[in-house]
Each structure stands twice: as C-alpha cells, then as structure tokens.
Amino acid sequence: MARNMPDAAEMPLAIGTWLAELAEIGRKNDAGQSAKEMAAQAGMSVKRLLTLLNEAKAAGRLQTGWRTETRLDGKPFQAPVYRVLPAPKKARR
C-alpha cells in the first residue's frame, strides 16, 4: 500500500523523519526492498530515495543485501536490496 507522502521538494522534512519512514517501510519486508520498491512506497523519486539511503548509511542505519530475481528472459540475477534500521533507543538513566 503506497503512502501519499509529499516529495521532499514540496515539503522539506528533517532527515530523521525520512529515515524513520524508511525504517517503517523496511519492517514490512525483513529481507529488504529494492530502491525502486522503496521509492514507490514512500511516494518519492528513486534519485531522492538514494540520497536518503546514503544519509542512512552515514548514520550507520543501512543494511544491504541481495535477492535473486528473474529477468524477462527467465534467467536469474542478483538485485541489491536495502533496509533502513530503526534509530537506536537511548539508554535510560
């Protein structure tokens, strides 16, 4: 189910808000999703999503992997998948 989120150009949000949204999308598929799948669910361009994935990587919150998919000619190939991890919980004192 795609969310109707405005593009970042229309409504600038803090990077933490975007990372939280991407983490929520990633929880729906533990193996991860392709950049195209994540962008479609978040309602943004793939280019903008890749920028956010780089931010997640810099924050230490990006998990990457591979998934076997099938091309139109029936041959399998390895496609990259990504998962944004939730923000670490702060320790209570």
C-alpha positions, 0 to 999 in steps of 0.5 A, spaced: 500 500 500 503 506 497 503 512 502 501 519 499 507 522 502 509 529 499 516 529 495 521 532 499 521 538 494 514 540 496 515 539 503 522 539 506 522 534 512 528 533 517 532 527 515 530 523 521 523 523 519 525 520 512 529 515 515 524 513 520 519 512 514 524 508 511 525 504 517 517 503 517 517 501 510 523 496 511 519 492 517 514 490 512 519 486 508 525 483 513 529 481 507 529 488 504 526 492 498 529 494 492 530 502 491 525 502 486 520 498 491 522 503 496 521 509 492 514 507 490 512 506 497 514 512 500 511 516 494 518 519 492 523 519 486 528 513 486 534 519 485 531 522 492 530 515 495 538 514 494 540 520 497 536 518 503 539 511 503 546 514 503 544 519 509 542 512 512 548 509 511 552 515 514 548 514 520 550 507 520 542 505 519 543 501 512 543 494 511 544 491 504 543 485 501 541 481 495 535 477 492 535 473 486 530 475 481 528 473 474 529 477 468 524 477 462 528 472 459 527 467 465 534 467 467 536 469 474 540 475 477 542 478 483 538 485 485 541 489 491 536 490 496 536 495 502 533 496 509 533 502 513 534 500 521 530 503 526 534 509 530 537 506 536 533 507 543 537 511 548 539 508 554 535 510 560 538 513 566 
